[in-house]
Amino acid sequence: MTDQTKTQETTRQKGVRAALREVCAICGSQAELARQLGVSPVSINRWLNWGRVPAKWVVTMERITGGEVSRERLCPELFVPPVGQSAWRPKPTSHRKTGNRASTGVDASPRSKSA
């Protein structure tokens, strides 16, 4: 990893830790958040130390906080849309068939056969 990648990772982890601390504060404690999620308090502590929240819990945490802490802040590597795309709008895909395969938005132009 380059120094820039390490710095970005550290910055991301700090942001996730801050978001998770907010969730804990809204719930009242790490133990209460753990109870609401059905996990152990040790799991919450690990997530804080790692600076990562398992993706399967972020939507539930967003609901617990009433949207105050967003899924984008809890799991930025999964829930932030790529640059140039707006959030929550998938790219249009073509459903026309090319050969035996259905197109999924990838270039569906016929490929030339080389002899």
ZIPEPE-V173123 format. One record per residue. N is the residue number from 0. RES is the residue in three letters. SS is DSSP state (@ for helix, = for strand, . for the rest). PSI is psi in radians with two decimals (999 if undefined). OMEGA is omega in degrees with one decimal (NA if undefined). Layout:
n=N res=RES ss=SS psi=PSI omega=OMEGA
n=N res=RES ss=SS psi=PSI omega=OMEGA
This chain:
n=0 res=MET ss=. psi=2.47 omega=177.1
n=1 res=THR ss=. psi=2.91 omega=178.4
n=2 res=ASP ss=@ psi=-0.66 omega=179.7
n=3 res=GLN ss=@ psi=-0.72 omega=178.8
n=4 res=THR ss=@ psi=-0.73 omega=178.2
n=5 res=LYS ss=@ psi=-0.73 omega=179.3
n=6 res=THR ss=@ psi=-0.75 omega=178.9
n=7 res=GLN ss=@ psi=-0.73 omega=179.7
n=8 res=GLU ss=@ psi=-0.78 omega=179.8
n=9 res=THR ss=@ psi=-0.73 omega=178.3
n=10 res=THR ss=@ psi=-0.74 omega=178.4
n=11 res=ARG ss=@ psi=-0.78 omega=-179.7
n=12 res=GLN ss=@ psi=-0.71 omega=178.5
n=13 res=LYS ss=@ psi=-0.73 omega=178.9
n=14 res=GLY ss=@ psi=-0.72 omega=179.3
n=15 res=VAL ss=@ psi=-0.73 omega=177.9
n=16 res=ARG ss=@ psi=-0.78 omega=179.7
n=17 res=ALA ss=@ psi=-0.73 omega=179.6
n=18 res=ALA ss=@ psi=-0.74 omega=179.8
n=19 res=LEU ss=@ psi=-0.65 omega=175.2
n=20 res=ARG ss=@ psi=-0.66 omega=176.6
n=21 res=GLU ss=@ psi=-0.76 omega=178.6
n=22 res=VAL ss=@ psi=-0.78 omega=178.7
n=23 res=CYS ss=@ psi=-0.72 omega=180.0
n=24 res=ALA ss=@ psi=-0.72 omega=179.1
n=25 res=ILE ss=@ psi=-0.70 omega=179.7
n=26 res=CYS ss=@ psi=-0.44 omega=-179.0
n=27 res=GLY ss=. psi=-0.53 omega=178.9
n=28 res=SER ss=. psi=2.92 omega=174.9
n=29 res=GLN ss=@ psi=-0.68 omega=-178.8
n=30 res=ALA ss=@ psi=-0.70 omega=179.6
n=31 res=GLU ss=@ psi=-0.70 omega=175.7
n=32 res=LEU ss=@ psi=-0.78 omega=179.0
n=33 res=ALA ss=@ psi=-0.74 omega=179.5
n=34 res=ARG ss=@ psi=-0.77 omega=-178.8
n=35 res=GLN ss=@ psi=-0.54 omega=179.2
n=36 res=LEU ss=@ psi=-0.32 omega=-177.0
n=37 res=GLY ss=. psi=0.51 omega=176.8
n=38 res=VAL ss=. psi=3.02 omega=179.4
n=39 res=SER ss=. psi=2.67 omega=175.4
n=40 res=PRO ss=@ psi=-0.49 omega=177.8
n=41 res=VAL ss=@ psi=-0.63 omega=178.1
n=42 res=SER ss=@ psi=-0.78 omega=179.0
n=43 res=ILE ss=@ psi=-0.76 omega=179.4
n=44 res=ASN ss=@ psi=-0.72 omega=177.4
n=45 res=ARG ss=@ psi=-0.78 omega=179.9
n=46 res=TRP ss=@ psi=-0.71 omega=177.2
n=47 res=LEU ss=@ psi=-0.76 omega=-179.3
n=48 res=ASN ss=@ psi=-0.70 omega=-179.9
n=49 res=TRP ss=@ psi=-0.49 omega=-173.6
n=50 res=GLY ss=. psi=0.49 omega=179.1
n=51 res=ARG ss=. psi=2.51 omega=175.8
n=52 res=VAL ss=. psi=2.27 omega=176.6
n=53 res=PRO ss=. psi=2.37 omega=-174.9
n=54 res=ALA ss=@ psi=-0.55 omega=-176.3
n=55 res=LYS ss=@ psi=-0.24 omega=-177.8
n=56 res=TRP ss=@ psi=-0.23 omega=-170.9
n=57 res=VAL ss=@ psi=-0.64 omega=179.2
n=58 res=VAL ss=@ psi=-0.69 omega=177.5
n=59 res=THR ss=@ psi=-0.73 omega=178.7
n=60 res=MET ss=@ psi=-0.66 omega=177.2
n=61 res=GLU ss=@ psi=-0.72 omega=178.3
n=62 res=ARG ss=@ psi=-0.75 omega=-179.6
n=63 res=ILE ss=@ psi=-0.67 omega=-177.7
n=64 res=THR ss=. psi=0.04 omega=-178.5
n=65 res=GLY ss=. psi=0.45 omega=178.7
n=66 res=GLY ss=. psi=-0.04 omega=179.1
n=67 res=GLU ss=. psi=-0.64 omega=176.4
n=68 res=VAL ss=. psi=1.99 omega=-173.4
n=69 res=SER ss=. psi=2.76 omega=176.6
n=70 res=ARG ss=@ psi=-0.53 omega=177.9
n=71 res=GLU ss=@ psi=-0.65 omega=179.1
n=72 res=ARG ss=@ psi=-0.55 omega=-177.7
n=73 res=LEU ss=@ psi=-0.51 omega=-177.5
n=74 res=CYS ss=. psi=1.19 omega=-172.6
n=75 res=PRO ss=@ psi=-0.47 omega=-178.8
n=76 res=GLU ss=@ psi=-0.32 omega=179.4
n=77 res=LEU ss=@ psi=-0.56 omega=-168.4
n=78 res=PHE ss=@ psi=0.07 omega=175.8
n=79 res=VAL ss=. psi=2.19 omega=-178.5
n=80 res=PRO ss=. psi=2.66 omega=176.3
n=81 res=PRO ss=. psi=2.71 omega=179.4
n=82 res=VAL ss=. psi=2.34 omega=178.4
n=83 res=GLY ss=. psi=-0.18 omega=177.1
n=84 res=GLN ss=. psi=2.44 omega=177.7
n=85 res=SER ss=. psi=2.70 omega=-175.8
n=86 res=ALA ss=. psi=2.47 omega=171.5
n=87 res=TRP ss=. psi=0.30 omega=175.9
n=88 res=ARG ss=. psi=1.89 omega=179.9
n=89 res=PRO ss=. psi=2.71 omega=176.0
n=90 res=LYS ss=. psi=2.50 omega=175.4
n=91 res=PRO ss=. psi=2.45 omega=178.8
n=92 res=THR ss=. psi=2.68 omega=177.7
n=93 res=SER ss=. psi=2.38 omega=-180.0
n=94 res=HIS ss=. psi=0.16 omega=-180.0
n=95 res=ARG ss=. psi=2.53 omega=-176.3
n=96 res=LYS ss== psi=2.46 omega=174.6
n=97 res=THR ss== psi=1.90 omega=-176.0
n=98 res=GLY ss=. psi=-2.26 omega=179.1
n=99 res=ASN ss=. psi=-0.01 omega=-176.9
n=100 res=ARG ss== psi=2.45 omega=174.1
n=101 res=ALA ss== psi=2.41 omega=179.7
n=102 res=SER ss=. psi=2.47 omega=179.2
n=103 res=THR ss=. psi=0.62 omega=178.5
n=104 res=GLY ss=. psi=-0.14 omega=177.2
n=105 res=VAL ss=. psi=2.69 omega=-178.8
n=106 res=ASP ss=. psi=2.05 omega=-175.9
n=107 res=ALA ss=. psi=0.29 omega=-179.1
n=108 res=SER ss=. psi=2.55 omega=-178.5
n=109 res=PRO ss=. psi=2.47 omega=-179.7
n=110 res=ARG ss=. psi=2.46 omega=179.9
n=111 res=SER ss=. psi=2.44 omega=178.5
n=112 res=LYS ss=. psi=2.24 omega=178.5
n=113 res=SER ss=. psi=2.45 omega=-175.8
n=114 res=ALA ss=. psi=999 omega=NA
